[in-house]
């Protein structure tokens, strides 16, 4: 009977320790991880968007002869991709409308992978974007600040 009580106490202590570890990770590590993921993936798309906007004539030609995105004219595809790469990247970095900002980037990644250029890196981009979409921006974001503000006044 004594061994059973000691075993129960050890298991109880281990459970409490695991619960504390989870709480610590969720409180301190997860927000930093989500911020790092947002910055990392946003940098990829922002760099691409800035290169495109620096010379839109070349970008349009690239979409006309190289990328050939289905269902969109080259001009429209060039402007849409440039806009979404820049706007959504900035929104992701700030953590502003984070989940909504992930959707165009996910769509672009799928189009790139399946119609333009097949590369394994695109699946990593999708994994990062899906993670951000699933878990949101985290505590270090404008989304979180607005949520707290709304709860405070409403």
C-alpha positions as CSV (number, residue, x, y, z in Angstrom):
1,X,0.0,0.0,0.0
2,X,2.8,2.4,0.8
3,X,4.5,1.8,-2.6
4,X,1.2,2.6,-4.3
5,X,0.9,5.9,-2.4
6,X,4.4,6.9,-3.3
7,X,3.8,5.9,-6.9
8,X,0.7,8.1,-7.0
9,X,2.6,11.0,-5.5
10,X,5.4,10.7,-8.0
11,X,3.0,10.5,-10.9
12,X,1.1,13.5,-9.5
13,X,4.3,15.5,-9.3
14,X,5.3,14.5,-12.8
15,X,1.9,15.6,-14.1
16,X,2.2,19.0,-12.4
17,X,5.7,19.4,-13.8
18,X,4.5,18.6,-17.3
19,X,1.6,21.0,-16.9
20,X,3.9,23.8,-15.7
21,X,6.2,23.1,-18.7
22,X,3.3,23.4,-21.1
23,X,2.1,26.6,-19.5
24,X,5.6,28.0,-19.7
25,X,6.0,27.1,-23.4
26,X,2.6,28.5,-24.3
27,X,3.1,31.7,-22.4
28,X,6.7,32.5,-23.3
29,X,7.9,30.4,-26.2
30,X,4.9,30.1,-28.5
31,X,4.5,33.9,-29.0
32,X,8.2,34.2,-29.9
33,X,8.0,31.2,-32.2
34,X,4.9,32.5,-34.0
35,X,6.6,35.9,-34.4
36,X,9.7,34.3,-35.9
37,X,7.6,32.2,-38.3
38,X,5.7,35.3,-39.4
39,X,8.9,37.3,-40.0
40,X,10.6,34.4,-41.8
41,X,7.8,33.7,-44.3
42,X,7.0,37.4,-44.7
43,X,10.6,38.1,-45.7
44,X,10.4,35.5,-48.5
45,X,7.3,37.1,-50.0
46,X,8.3,40.7,-49.3
47,X,11.6,40.4,-51.0
48,X,9.9,38.9,-54.1
49,X,7.3,41.7,-54.1
50,X,9.9,44.4,-53.8
51,X,11.9,43.0,-56.7
52,X,8.7,42.9,-58.8
53,X,7.6,46.4,-58.0
54,X,11.1,47.8,-58.7
55,X,10.5,47.1,-62.4
56,X,6.8,46.4,-63.3
57,X,7.5,46.2,-67.0
58,X,9.9,43.4,-66.5
59,X,7.5,41.8,-64.1
60,X,4.7,41.8,-66.6
61,X,7.0,40.3,-69.2
62,X,8.0,37.6,-66.8
63,X,4.4,36.8,-66.2
64,X,3.6,36.9,-69.9
65,X,6.5,34.6,-71.1
66,X,7.9,32.7,-68.1
67,X,5.2,32.2,-65.5
68,X,2.0,32.0,-67.6
69,X,-0.4,31.8,-64.7
70,X,-3.6,30.1,-65.8
71,X,-7.0,32.0,-65.6
72,X,-5.4,35.5,-65.3
73,X,-3.9,37.9,-67.8
74,X,-0.2,38.4,-67.3
75,X,-0.8,42.1,-66.4
76,X,-3.4,41.3,-63.8
77,X,-1.3,38.4,-62.4
78,X,1.8,40.6,-62.1
79,X,-0.1,43.3,-60.3
80,X,-2.0,41.0,-58.0
81,X,1.0,39.0,-57.0
82,X,3.1,42.1,-56.4
83,X,0.3,43.7,-54.3
84,X,-0.4,40.6,-52.2
85,X,3.3,39.8,-51.7
86,X,4.0,43.2,-50.3
87,X,0.7,43.9,-48.5
88,X,0.3,40.5,-46.9
89,X,3.9,40.3,-45.9
90,X,3.7,43.7,-44.0
91,X,0.4,42.5,-42.4
92,X,2.1,39.2,-41.3
93,X,5.1,41.0,-39.8
94,X,2.8,43.3,-37.8
95,X,0.4,40.5,-37.0
96,X,-2.5,42.4,-38.5
97,X,-5.4,40.3,-39.9
98,X,-2.9,37.5,-39.8
99,X,-5.1,34.6,-40.8
100,X,-6.7,36.5,-43.6
101,X,-3.2,37.6,-44.8
102,X,-2.1,33.9,-45.0
103,X,-4.8,32.9,-47.5
104,X,-3.5,34.8,-50.6
105,X,0.1,33.7,-49.8
106,X,-1.1,30.1,-49.5
107,X,-3.0,30.4,-52.8
108,X,0.1,31.9,-54.5
109,X,2.3,29.2,-53.2
110,X,0.0,26.5,-54.5
111,X,-0.2,28.2,-57.9
112,X,3.6,28.5,-58.0
113,X,4.1,24.9,-57.0
114,X,1.6,23.3,-59.4
115,X,1.7,25.6,-62.4
116,X,5.0,27.5,-62.5
117,X,7.9,25.9,-60.7
118,X,7.9,22.7,-58.7
119,X,10.2,22.9,-55.7
120,X,10.2,21.3,-52.3
121,X,10.7,24.6,-50.6
122,X,7.1,25.5,-51.4
123,X,5.9,22.8,-49.1
124,X,7.9,24.4,-46.2
125,X,6.3,27.7,-47.0
126,X,2.9,26.0,-46.9
127,X,3.7,24.4,-43.6
128,X,4.7,27.7,-42.1
129,X,1.7,29.5,-43.5
130,X,-0.6,26.7,-42.4
131,X,0.9,26.9,-38.9
132,X,0.3,30.7,-38.7
133,X,-3.2,30.3,-40.1
134,X,-4.0,27.6,-37.6
135,X,-2.6,29.2,-34.4
136,X,-3.0,32.9,-35.4
137,X,-0.4,35.6,-34.8
138,X,0.2,35.0,-31.1
139,X,0.6,37.4,-28.3
140,X,3.2,39.6,-30.1
141,X,0.8,41.1,-32.7
142,X,-1.6,43.8,-33.5
143,X,-4.3,41.2,-33.7
144,X,-3.8,40.4,-30.0
145,X,-3.6,44.1,-29.0
146,X,-6.9,44.8,-30.8
147,X,-8.5,41.7,-29.2
148,X,-7.5,43.0,-25.8
149,X,-8.7,46.5,-26.6
150,X,-12.1,45.2,-27.8
151,X,-12.5,43.0,-24.6
152,X,-11.6,46.0,-22.4
153,X,-14.3,48.3,-23.9
154,X,-17.0,45.8,-24.9
